[in-house]
């Protein structure tokens, strides 16, 4: 099954022949640049979720490292977004990784092996190892979610979820949540540029930058609220809340082998749980 499940769009009042001859918009159903991009959105979402769960369930350092390499680094490099995924993942994981490392390095209970002492604090070898495990897991989770976000168009995800029976309201919430952060960043950048044009000092010393943040918070939040209101009115005008199931013009392809891959990935979770419960695992 190809990408276009229905390739007609037009005014119902038009003659049938004219509607059949009119193609879908160019942006609708446009294939991705690589085979990973062209995977069904639910398949990529399943890979991201299972990768995150496996990174937590697998013990030690080797297991999460293999998950990070096979499910995040290699696909990201093959799709040409390796640098972007690595940079974004490290930025997202950095705050939690630093706090977890410090807490476990200096305050892990019942850790006998001392690496060094820093005043009243004692860094232990066991704490350093456990901190490394946590950092790898956090980076794997951040990398899996970042890879999914970068290689998946929001419109494809929303259409695919609605095709599977999810309510339009819930799909709208999912799509809004996915696009909220980049939209907020773009809006804040535009407001900062406008404020600098009016003489606001947002550069220089850290104190000046912190002082310049306050005038940006209000317009950014108010702009987001106004955008939500405008989008709500636009959706209501287009009959978004009408009862019944909508007819989709297009939906992403979902071949049988991808459905098999999804179920296989889900089944690996109880397998890992059983292996861990039995005391077997990687170091």
TORGUPA-929763 format. One record per residue: residue number from 1; residue in three letters; chain; x negated, y negated, z negated of N, C-alpha, C in turn. Coordinates in steps of 0.05 Angstrom, whole numbers, padded with zeros to 5 digits, always signed. Layout:
# TORGUPA-929763
NUM; ala; A; X; Y; Z; X; Y; Z; X; Y; Z
...
***
This chain:
# TORGUPA-929763
1; unk; A; -00017; +00024; +00000; +00000; +00000; +00000; -00018; -00025; +00000
2; unk; A; -00012; -00043; +00017; -00029; -00067; +00020; -00021; -00087; -00001
3; unk; A; -00033; -00111; +00002; -00027; -00132; -00017; +00000; -00145; -00013
4; unk; A; +00010; -00146; +00012; +00035; -00160; +00017; +00058; -00139; +00017
5; unk; A; +00073; -00138; -00005; +00096; -00120; -00007; +00120; -00132; +00007
6; unk; A; +00121; -00159; +00011; +00142; -00172; +00026; +00130; -00197; +00038
7; unk; A; +00133; -00200; +00064; +00118; -00222; +00077; +00137; -00241; +00090
8; unk; A; +00160; -00246; +00078; +00179; -00266; +00089; +00187; -00285; +00067
9; unk; A; +00190; -00309; +00074; +00199; -00330; +00056; +00212; -00351; +00072
10; unk; A; +00233; -00363; +00062; +00246; -00385; +00076; +00273; -00391; +00065
11; unk; A; +00287; -00409; +00077; +00314; -00417; +00069; +00334; -00395; +00077
12; unk; A; +00351; -00386; +00058; +00371; -00366; +00065; +00390; -00375; +00087
13; unk; A; +00393; -00401; +00090; +00411; -00411; +00111; +00399; -00409; +00139
14; unk; A; +00373; -00404; +00141; +00360; -00401; +00167; +00368; -00375; +00180
15; unk; A; +00367; -00373; +00206; +00371; -00347; +00220; +00351; -00327; +00210
16; unk; A; +00360; -00301; +00210; +00343; -00280; +00200; +00317; -00278; +00216
17; unk; A; +00318; -00282; +00242; +00294; -00280; +00259; +00274; -00301; +00251
18; unk; A; +00283; -00326; +00245; +00264; -00347; +00237; +00251; -00341; +00210
19; unk; A; +00267; -00329; +00192; +00255; -00323; +00166; +00235; -00300; +00168
20; unk; A; +00240; -00281; +00184; +00221; -00258; +00187; +00195; -00267; +00200
21; unk; A; +00197; -00288; +00216; +00172; -00297; +00230; +00156; -00316; +00213
22; unk; A; +00166; -00324; +00190; +00151; -00343; +00174; +00134; -00328; +00154
23; unk; A; +00108; -00332; +00154; +00091; -00317; +00135; +00091; -00329; +00107
24; unk; A; +00080; -00314; +00088; +00077; -00324; +00061; +00056; -00346; +00060
25; unk; A; +00056; -00364; +00040; +00035; -00383; +00038; +00008; -00370; +00036
26; unk; A; -00013; -00385; +00045; -00040; -00373; +00047; -00051; -00365; +00020
27; unk; A; -00043; -00380; -00002; -00054; -00375; -00028; -00041; -00351; -00041
28; unk; A; -00018; -00342; -00032; -00003; -00320; -00045; -00014; -00293; -00034
29; unk; A; -00025; -00277; -00052; -00035; -00251; -00045; -00062; -00252; -00031
30; unk; A; -00076; -00274; -00033; -00102; -00276; -00021; -00121; -00256; -00034
31; unk; A; -00134; -00238; -00019; -00151; -00217; -00031; -00176; -00230; -00044
32; unk; A; -00186; -00217; -00065; -00210; -00226; -00078; -00235; -00220; -00062
33; unk; A; -00257; -00232; -00069; -00282; -00229; -00053; -00295; -00202; -00056
34; unk; A; -00290; -00187; -00079; -00303; -00162; -00083; -00282; -00141; -00091
35; unk; A; -00290; -00116; -00091; -00271; -00094; -00098; -00262; -00097; -00127
36; unk; A; -00279; -00107; -00145; -00271; -00111; -00173; -00249; -00133; -00174
37; unk; A; -00253; -00155; -00159; -00232; -00176; -00159; -00206; -00165; -00149
38; unk; A; -00207; -00146; -00130; -00182; -00136; -00118; -00168; -00114; -00134
39; unk; A; -00180; -00106; -00157; -00166; -00087; -00174; -00140; -00099; -00184
40; unk; A; -00121; -00082; -00190; -00096; -00091; -00202; -00101; -00106; -00228
41; unk; A; -00088; -00128; -00234; -00093; -00142; -00259; -00089; -00125; -00284
42; unk; A; -00070; -00107; -00283; -00066; -00090; -00307; -00090; -00071; -00310
43; unk; A; -00102; -00062; -00288; -00125; -00045; -00290; -00149; -00060; -00303
44; unk; A; -00153; -00084; -00295; -00175; -00100; -00307; -00169; -00107; -00336
45; unk; A; -00144; -00112; -00342; -00136; -00118; -00370; -00140; -00093; -00387
46; unk; A; -00133; -00069; -00376; -00137; -00044; -00391; -00167; -00039; -00396
47; unk; A; -00184; -00044; -00376; -00213; -00041; -00379; -00223; -00060; -00401
48; unk; A; -00214; -00085; -00401; -00223; -00104; -00421; -00214; -00095; -00449
49; unk; A; -00189; -00087; -00453; -00179; -00079; -00479; -00192; -00054; -00489
50; unk; A; -00195; -00034; -00472; -00208; -00009; -00480; -00237; -00013; -00486
51; unk; A; -00250; -00030; -00471; -00278; -00036; -00477; -00281; -00049; -00504
52; unk; A; -00263; -00068; -00511; -00264; -00081; -00537; -00259; -00061; -00559
53; unk; A; -00240; -00043; -00556; -00234; -00023; -00576; -00257; -00004; -00580
54; unk; A; -00268; +00006; -00557; -00291; +00025; -00559; -00315; +00012; -00571
55; unk; A; -00320; -00013; -00567; -00343; -00027; -00579; -00340; -00027; -00609
56; unk; A; -00315; -00028; -00619; -00311; -00027; -00648; -00312; +00001; -00659
57; unk; A; -00300; +00020; -00644; -00298; +00048; -00654; -00325; +00062; -00654
58; unk; A; -00341; +00057; -00633; -00367; +00071; -00631; -00386; +00061; -00653
59; unk; A; -00399; +00078; -00666; -00417; +00070; -00688; -00445; +00066; -00678
60; unk; A; -00461; +00055; -00694; -00489; +00051; -00688; -00495; +00029; -00668
61; unk; A; -00518; +00031; -00656; -00526; +00010; -00637; -00524; +00020; -00608
62; unk; A; -00530; +00046; -00603; -00531; +00057; -00576; -00504; +00057; -00563
63; unk; A; -00483; +00065; -00578; -00456; +00067; -00566; -00446; +00040; -00556
64; unk; A; -00444; +00020; -00574; -00435; -00007; -00564; -00453; -00018; -00543
65; unk; A; -00479; -00013; -00544; -00497; -00023; -00523; -00490; -00011; -00496
66; unk; A; -00484; +00016; -00495; -00477; +00029; -00470; -00451; +00018; -00460
67; unk; A; -00432; +00013; -00478; -00406; +00001; -00469; -00411; -00026; -00457
68; unk; A; -00427; -00042; -00470; -00433; -00069; -00460; -00447; -00068; -00433
69; unk; A; -00465; -00049; -00429; -00480; -00047; -00404; -00462; -00037; -00381
70; unk; A; -00447; -00016; -00387; -00431; -00003; -00365; -00406; -00017; -00358
71; unk; A; -00392; -00028; -00378; -00366; -00040; -00374; -00366; -00070; -00370
72; unk; A; -00388; -00083; -00377; -00389; -00112; -00375; -00412; -00122; -00357
73; unk; A; -00437; -00115; -00364; -00460; -00126; -00349; -00460; -00116; -00320
74; unk; A; -00458; -00090; -00316; -00460; -00079; -00288; -00437; -00089; -00271
75; unk; A; -00412; -00088; -00279; -00391; -00100; -00262; -00394; -00130; -00257
76; unk; A; -00403; -00144; -00277; -00407; -00173; -00274; -00429; -00179; -00253
77; unk; A; -00451; -00164; -00254; -00472; -00168; -00235; -00464; -00160; -00207
78; unk; A; -00449; -00138; -00204; -00440; -00129; -00178; -00420; -00148; -00166
79; unk; A; -00404; -00162; -00181; -00385; -00180; -00171; -00396; -00208; -00167
80; unk; A; -00421; -00212; -00175; -00434; -00238; -00170; -00428; -00259; -00191
81; unk; A; -00416; -00251; -00214; -00410; -00270; -00235; -00426; -00264; -00261
82; unk; A; -00448; -00249; -00258; -00464; -00241; -00281; -00473; -00264; -00298
83; unk; A; -00485; -00284; -00285; -00495; -00307; -00301; -00473; -00321; -00315
84; unk; A; -00450; -00325; -00302; -00428; -00339; -00315; -00417; -00323; -00338
85; unk; A; -00414; -00297; -00334; -00403; -00280; -00356; -00421; -00280; -00380
86; unk; A; -00447; -00276; -00375; -00467; -00275; -00397; -00467; -00301; -00412
87; unk; A; -00468; -00324; -00398; -00470; -00350; -00411; -00444; -00355; -00427
88; unk; A; -00421; -00350; -00416; -00396; -00355; -00430; -00393; -00336; -00454
89; unk; A; -00400; -00311; -00450; -00398; -00291; -00472; -00415; -00299; -00496
90; unk; A; -00440; -00307; -00490; -00458; -00315; -00512; -00448; -00339; -00526
91; unk; A; -00437; -00358; -00511; -00426; -00382; -00524; -00402; -00376; -00542
92; unk; A; -00385; -00358; -00532; -00361; -00350; -00548; -00369; -00334; -00573
93; unk; A; -00389; -00317; -00570; -00396; -00299; -00592; -00416; -00311; -00611
94; unk; A; -00429; -00333; -00604; -00450; -00344; -00620; -00441; -00352; -00649
95; unk; A; -00419; -00367; -00653; -00412; -00374; -00681; -00408; -00350; -00699
96; unk; A; -00392; -00331; -00689; -00386; -00307; -00705; -00411; -00290; -00709
97; unk; A; -00427; -00288; -00688; -00451; -00272; -00690; -00471; -00283; -00711
98; unk; A; -00474; -00310; -00711; -00492; -00322; -00730; -00482; -00318; -00759
99; unk; A; -00457; -00323; -00764; -00446; -00320; -00791; -00448; -00291; -00800
100; unk; A; -00441; -00272; -00783; -00442; -00244; -00790; -00471; -00235; -00795
101; unk; A; -00489; -00245; -00779; -00517; -00238; -00783; -00528; -00248; -00810
102; unk; A; -00523; -00272; -00816; -00533; -00283; -00842; -00521; -00269; -00866
103; unk; A; -00495; -00264; -00865; -00482; -00251; -00888; -00493; -00223; -00892
104; unk; A; -00495; -00208; -00870; -00504; -00180; -00873; -00535; -00178; -00878
105; unk; A; -00550; -00197; -00867; -00579; -00196; -00870; -00586; -00200; -00899
106; unk; A; -00573; -00219; -00913; -00581; -00227; -00940; -00563; -00216; -00962
107; unk; A; -00539; -00207; -00955; -00520; -00200; -00977; -00508; -00172; -00973
108; unk; A; -00521; -00155; -00958; -00510; -00128; -00956; -00515; -00113; -00982
109; unk; A; -00495; -00102; -00994; -00499; -00089; -01020; -00513; -00062; -01017
110; unk; A; -00527; -00054; -01038; -00540; -00028; -01039; -00560; -00023; -01016
111; unk; A; -00575; -00044; -01009; -00595; -00042; -00988; -00622; -00044; -01001
112; unk; A; -00637; -00021; -01002; -00662; -00020; -01017; -00686; -00032; -01004
113; unk; A; -00687; -00031; -00977; -00712; -00038; -00962; -00713; -00068; -00957
114; unk; A; -00733; -00082; -00969; -00735; -00111; -00966; -00754; -00118; -00943
115; unk; A; -00744; -00136; -00926; -00761; -00146; -00904; -00776; -00170; -00913
116; unk; A; -00762; -00190; -00924; -00775; -00214; -00934; -00756; -00227; -00953
117; unk; A; -00766; -00246; -00968; -00750; -00261; -00987; -00751; -00291; -00981
118; unk; A; -00728; -00303; -00983; -00726; -00332; -00977; -00713; -00345; -01002
119; unk; A; -00730; -00353; -01021; -00720; -00364; -01046; -00706; -00342; -01061
120; unk; A; -00681; -00347; -01070; -00666; -00327; -01085; -00654; -00305; -01067
121; unk; A; -00656; -00309; -01041; -00643; -00290; -01022; -00663; -00269; -01012
122; unk; A; -00653; -00245; -01009; -00670; -00222; -01001; -00659; -00210; -00975
123; unk; A; -00675; -00211; -00953; -00667; -00199; -00928; -00675; -00170; -00928
124; unk; A; -00657; -00153; -00920; -00662; -00124; -00921; -00661; -00112; -00893
125; unk; A; -00675; -00090; -00890; -00676; -00076; -00864; -00648; -00064; -00857
126; unk; A; -00634; -00054; -00877; -00607; -00043; -00872; -00588; -00065; -00864
127; unk; A; -00591; -00089; -00876; -00574; -00111; -00868; -00580; -00121; -00840
128; unk; A; -00606; -00121; -00833; -00613; -00129; -00805; -00601; -00110; -00785
129; unk; A; -00602; -00084; -00790; -00591; -00065; -00772; -00561; -00068; -00769
130; unk; A; -00548; -00070; -00792; -00518; -00073; -00791; -00511; -00100; -00777
131; unk; A; -00526; -00121; -00781; -00521; -00146; -00768; -00524; -00143; -00738
132; unk; A; -00544; -00128; -00729; -00548; -00124; -00700; -00524; -00108; -00688
133; unk; A; -00514; -00089; -00703; -00491; -00074; -00693; -00467; -00093; -00689
134; unk; A; -00462; -00110; -00708; -00440; -00128; -00706; -00443; -00148; -00683
135; unk; A; -00468; -00158; -00679; -00473; -00177; -00657; -00467; -00163; -00631
136; unk; A; -00476; -00139; -00627; -00472; -00125; -00602; -00442; -00120; -00597
137; unk; A; -00427; -00113; -00618; -00398; -00109; -00615; -00384; -00135; -00607
138; unk; A; -00392; -00157; -00620; -00379; -00183; -00615; -00385; -00192; -00586
139; unk; A; -00410; -00188; -00577; -00417; -00196; -00550; -00403; -00178; -00530
140; unk; A; -00399; -00152; -00535; -00385; -00134; -00517; -00356; -00143; -00514
141; unk; A; -00343; -00149; -00537; -00315; -00158; -00536; -00312; -00184; -00520
142; unk; A; -00330; -00204; -00526; -00329; -00229; -00512; -00334; -00226; -00482
143; unk; A; -00353; -00208; -00476; -00360; -00204; -00448; -00338; -00190; -00433
144; unk; A; -00324; -00171; -00445; -00302; -00157; -00431; -00279; -00176; -00425
145; unk; A; -00272; -00193; -00445; -00250; -00212; -00441; -00258; -00234; -00421
146; unk; A; -00283; -00242; -00422; -00292; -00263; -00403; -00292; -00252; -00374
147; unk; A; -00302; -00227; -00371; -00302; -00215; -00344; -00273; -00213; -00333
148; unk; A; -00255; -00205; -00350; -00227; -00204; -00341; -00216; -00231; -00333
149; unk; A; -00222; -00251; -00350; -00212; -00278; -00344; -00224; -00290; -00319
150; unk; A; -00249; -00286; -00314; -00262; -00298; -00291; -00254; -00284; -00265
151; unk; A; -00249; -00258; -00265; -00243; -00244; -00240; -00214; -00239; -00235
152; unk; A; -00196; -00251; -00251; -00167; -00246; -00248; -00153; -00273; -00245
153; unk; A; -00137; -00275; -00224; -00121; -00299; -00221; -00096; -00297; -00239
154; unk; A; -00090; -00319; -00252; -00068; -00320; -00270; -00042; -00313; -00256
155; unk; A; -00038; -00323; -00232; -00013; -00318; -00217; -00010; -00288; -00211
156; unk; A; -00032; -00274; -00205; -00031; -00245; -00200; -00022; -00230; -00225
157; unk; A; -00034; -00238; -00248; -00027; -00225; -00273; +00003; -00229; -00280
158; unk; A; +00012; -00254; -00277; +00040; -00260; -00284; +00059; -00245; -00266
159; unk; A; +00054; -00244; -00240; +00072; -00230; -00221; +00072; -00200; -00227
160; unk; A; +00048; -00189; -00233; +00047; -00160; -00237; +00061; -00153; -00263
161; unk; A; +00059; -00169; -00284; +00073; -00163; -00309; +00103; -00165; -00305
162; unk; A; +00112; -00185; -00289; +00141; -00188; -00285; +00152; -00165; -00267
163; unk; A; +00135; -00156; -00248; +00144; -00133; -00231; +00148; -00108; -00248
164; unk; A; +00133; -00106; -00270; +00135; -00082; -00287; +00157; -00084; -00307
165; unk; A; +00173; -00105; -00306; +00196; -00107; -00323; +00194; -00126; -00346
166; unk; A; +00171; -00139; -00350; +00168; -00159; -00371; +00186; -00183; -00366
167; unk; A; +00198; -00194; -00386; +00216; -00217; -00382; +00201; -00241; -00372
168; unk; A; +00214; -00257; -00355; +00201; -00282; -00345; +00191; -00300; -00367
169; unk; A; +00206; -00302; -00389; +00198; -00319; -00411; +00171; -00310; -00423
170; unk; A; +00168; -00284; -00426; +00144; -00273; -00438; +00120; -00276; -00418
171; unk; A; +00125; -00272; -00393; +00104; -00275; -00373; +00095; -00304; -00371
172; unk; A; +00114; -00322; -00375; +00107; -00351; -00375; +00089; -00357; -00399
173; unk; A; +00095; -00345; -00422; +00079; -00350; -00446; +00051; -00339; -00441
174; unk; A; +00049; -00315; -00429; +00022; -00303; -00423; +00007; -00321; -00404
175; unk; A; +00019; -00330; -00382; +00006; -00347; -00363; -00003; -00373; -00375
176; unk; A; +00014; -00385; -00392; +00007; -00410; -00405; -00017; -00407; -00424
177; unk; A; -00017; -00384; -00439; -00039; -00379; -00458; -00065; -00376; -00443
178; unk; A; -00065; -00362; -00420; -00089; -00357; -00405; -00101; -00383; -00394
179; unk; A; -00083; -00401; -00384; -00092; -00426; -00371; -00095; -00449; -00390
180; unk; A; -00088; -00446; -00416; -00087; -00468; -00434; -00115; -00480; -00439
181; unk; A; -00134; -00462; -00445; -00161; -00472; -00452; -00174; -00488; -00429
182; unk; A; -00176; -00477; -00404; -00188; -00492; -00383; -00174; -00518; -00377
183; unk; A; -00147; -00518; -00379; -00132; -00542; -00374; -00138; -00563; -00396
184; unk; A; -00141; -00555; -00420; -00147; -00574; -00442; -00175; -00585; -00438
185; unk; A; -00194; -00568; -00429; -00221; -00578; -00424; -00222; -00598; -00401
186; unk; A; -00207; -00592; -00379; -00206; -00611; -00357; -00193; -00637; -00365
187; unk; A; -00172; -00635; -00381; -00158; -00660; -00389; -00176; -00676; -00408
188; unk; A; -00190; -00663; -00426; -00208; -00677; -00444; -00231; -00691; -00429
189; unk; A; -00241; -00677; -00408; -00262; -00689; -00392; -00252; -00714; -00377
190; unk; A; -00228; -00713; -00366; -00217; -00736; -00352; -00212; -00759; -00371
191; unk; A; -00202; -00753; -00395; -00197; -00774; -00415; -00223; -00786; -00424
192; unk; A; -00244; -00770; -00428; -00269; -00780; -00437; -00281; -00799; -00416
193; unk; A; -00279; -00791; -00390; -00289; -00809; -00369; -00273; -00835; -00368
194; unk; A; -00247; -00834; -00372; -00231; -00858; -00373; -00238; -00876; -00396
195; unk; A; -00243; -00863; -00420; -00250; -00879; -00443; -00278; -00892; -00440
196; unk; A; -00297; -00877; -00428; -00323; -00889; -00423; -00321; -00912; -00404
197; unk; A; -00303; -00911; -00384; -00300; -00933; -00365; -00289; -00958; -00380
198; unk; A; -00276; -00953; -00402; -00265; -00976; -00418; -00284; -00985; -00440
199; unk; A; -00308; -00973; -00441; -00328; -00982; -00460; -00332; -00965; -00484
200; unk; A; -00318; -00942; -00486; -00322; -00924; -00509; -00349; -00910; -00507
201; unk; A; -00364; -00910; -00529; -00390; -00898; -00529; -00387; -00869; -00538
202; unk; A; -00390; -00850; -00519; -00388; -00821; -00526; -00415; -00807; -00522
203; unk; A; -00436; -00822; -00518; -00462; -00810; -00514; -00482; -00823; -00534
204; unk; A; -00505; -00811; -00536; -00525; -00821; -00554; -00530; -00803; -00577
205; unk; A; -00531; -00814; -00601; -00536; -00799; -00626; -00512; -00781; -00633
206; unk; A; -00517; -00760; -00649; -00495; -00743; -00657; -00473; -00758; -00671
207; unk; A; -00480; -00778; -00688; -00459; -00793; -00702; -00442; -00808; -00682
208; unk; A; -00453; -00820; -00661; -00437; -00834; -00641; -00419; -00815; -00626
209; unk; A; -00429; -00791; -00621; -00412; -00772; -00606; -00389; -00763; -00624
210; unk; A; -00394; -00758; -00650; -00373; -00750; -00668; -00352; -00772; -00670
211; unk; A; -00362; -00797; -00672; -00343; -00820; -00674; -00327; -00823; -00648
212; unk; A; -00339; -00815; -00625; -00324; -00818; -00600; -00304; -00795; -00595
213; unk; A; -00305; -00774; -00612; -00286; -00752; -00608; -00258; -00761; -00617
214; unk; A; -00256; -00776; -00638; -00230; -00783; -00649; -00211; -00797; -00629
215; unk; A; -00221; -00816; -00613; -00203; -00828; -00593; -00195; -00810; -00571
216; unk; A; -00208; -00786; -00569; -00200; -00767; -00548; -00179; -00747; -00557
217; unk; A; -00177; -00743; -00583; -00159; -00722; -00593; -00130; -00729; -00588
218; unk; A; -00122; -00754; -00594; -00094; -00762; -00591; -00085; -00760; -00562
219; unk; A; -00099; -00773; -00543; -00090; -00771; -00515; -00090; -00742; -00504
220; unk; A; -00109; -00726; -00513; -00110; -00699; -00503; -00085; -00683; -00512
221; unk; A; -00079; -00685; -00538; -00056; -00670; -00549; -00029; -00681; -00537
222; unk; A; -00027; -00707; -00535; -00002; -00719; -00524; +00001; -00712; -00494
223; unk; A; -00022; -00711; -00480; -00021; -00703; -00452; -00012; -00674; -00449
224; unk; A; -00022; -00657; -00467; -00013; -00629; -00466; +00016; -00626; -00471
225; unk; A; +00027; -00640; -00491; +00055; -00639; -00498; +00072; -00650; -00475
226; unk; A; +00064; -00671; -00462; +00079; -00682; -00440; +00079; -00663; -00416
227; unk; A; +00056; -00649; -00412; +00055; -00630; -00390; +00074; -00606; -00395
228; unk; A; +00075; -00597; -00421; +00094; -00576; -00427; +00123; -00584; -00422
229; unk; A; +00129; -00609; -00430; +00157; -00618; -00425; +00163; -00620; -00395
230; unk; A; +00144; -00631; -00380; +00149; -00633; -00351; +00152; -00606; -00338
231; unk; A; +00135; -00587; -00347; +00137; -00560; -00335; +00163; -00547; -00342
232; unk; A; +00172; -00551; -00367; +00197; -00539; -00376; +00221; -00550; -00359
233; unk; A; +00221; -00576; -00355; +00243; -00588; -00339; +00241; -00578; -00310
234; unk; A; +00217; -00575; -00299; +00215; -00565; -00272; +00225; -00537; -00269
235; unk; A; +00218; -00520; -00289; +00227; -00492; -00289; +00258; -00490; -00292
236; unk; A; +00269; -00507; -00309; +00298; -00507; -00313; +00312; -00515; -00287
237; unk; A; +00300; -00535; -00273; +00312; -00544; -00247; +00311; -00522; -00226
238; unk; A; +00293; -00503; -00229; +00291; -00482; -00209; +00304; -00456; -00219
239; unk; A; +00320; -00458; -00240; +00335; -00435; -00249; +00319; -00414; -00263
240; unk; A; +00299; -00422; -00278; +00281; -00403; -00291; +00296; -00386; -00311
241; unk; A; +00315; -00397; -00325; +00329; -00383; -00347; +00354; -00369; -00338
242; unk; A; +00359; -00367; -00312; +00383; -00354; -00303; +00382; -00324; -00310
243; unk; A; +00404; -00311; -00315; +00404; -00283; -00321; +00398; -00266; -00297
244; unk; A; +00390; -00241; -00302; +00384; -00223; -00280; +00355; -00223; -00272
245; unk; A; +00348; -00203; -00257; +00320; -00199; -00249; +00314; -00214; -00223
246; unk; A; +00292; -00227; -00222; +00285; -00243; -00198; +00273; -00225; -00176
247; unk; A; +00276; -00234; -00151; +00265; -00220; -00128; +00237; -00232; -00123
248; unk; A; +00217; -00216; -00124; +00189; -00225; -00120; +00182; -00223; -00090
249; unk; A; +00169; -00244; -00080; +00160; -00244; -00052; +00136; -00227; -00048
250; unk; A; +00120; -00224; -00069; +00095; -00209; -00067; +00087; -00199; -00094
251; unk; A; +00073; -00176; -00094; +00061; -00166; -00119; +00035; -00152; -00113
252; unk; A; +00016; -00152; -00132; -00010; -00139; -00127; -00007; -00109; -00122
253; unk; A; -00024; -00099; -00105; -00024; -00070; -00100; -00032; -00055; -00125
254; unk; A; -00021; -00031; -00128; -00027; -00014; -00151; -00029; +00015; -00141
255; unk; A; -00051; +00023; -00129; -00054; +00051; -00119; -00053; +00071; -00141
256; unk; A; -00049; +00096; -00133; -00046; +00117; -00153; -00072; +00122; -00169
257; unk; A; -00095; +00119; -00155; -00120; +00124; -00170; -00125; +00104; -00192
258; unk; A; -00115; +00079; -00188; -00118; +00060; -00210; -00100; +00067; -00234
259; unk; A; -00076; +00077; -00229; -00059; +00086; -00251; -00073; +00109; -00266
260; unk; A; -00086; +00127; -00251; -00100; +00149; -00264; -00123; +00139; -00280
261; unk; A; -00138; +00119; -00270; -00160; +00107; -00285; -00150; +00094; -00311
262; unk; A; -00128; +00080; -00310; -00117; +00067; -00334; -00111; +00088; -00355
263; unk; A; -00096; +00108; -00348; -00089; +00128; -00368; -00113; +00143; -00379
264; unk; A; -00133; +00148; -00361; -00158; +00161; -00370; -00172; +00144; -00391
265; unk; A; -00173; +00118; -00386; -00186; +00100; -00404; -00172; +00099; -00431
266; unk; A; -00145; +00099; -00430; -00130; +00098; -00455; -00135; +00124; -00471
267; unk; A; -00137; +00146; -00457; -00141; +00172; -00471; -00168; +00174; -00484
268; unk; A; -00187; +00158; -00475; -00214; +00159; -00488; -00213; +00149; -00516
269; unk; A; -00193; +00133; -00523; -00192; +00121; -00550; -00187; +00143; -00571
270; unk; A; -00167; +00160; -00568; -00164; +00181; -00589; -00187; +00201; -00589
271; unk; A; -00200; +00205; -00566; -00223; +00223; -00565; -00245; +00212; -00582
272; unk; A; -00251; +00186; -00580; -00272; +00173; -00596; -00264; +00174; -00626
273; unk; A; -00239; +00170; -00632; -00230; +00171; -00660; -00235; +00199; -00672
274; unk; A; -00229; +00220; -00656; -00233; +00247; -00666; -00263; +00253; -00669
275; unk; A; -00279; +00243; -00650; -00308; +00248; -00652; -00319; +00234; -00677
276; unk; A; -00311; +00209; -00681; -00320; +00194; -00704; -00311; +00207; -00731
277; unk; A; -00286; +00217; -00731; -00276; +00229; -00755; -00290; +00255; -00761
278; unk; A; -00300; +00269; -00740; -00315; +00293; -00744; -00344; +00289; -00752
279; unk; A; -00352; +00264; -00753; -00380; +00259; -00762; -00400; +00260; -00739
280; unk; A; -00390; +00262; -00714; -00409; +00261; -00692; -00410; +00233; -00681
281; unk; A; -00432; +00225; -00671; -00434; +00198; -00660; -00462; +00192; -00652
282; unk; A; -00465; +00170; -00637; -00492; +00161; -00629; -00505; +00145; -00651
283; unk; A; -00531; +00144; -00651; -00545; +00129; -00672; -00541; +00099; -00669
***
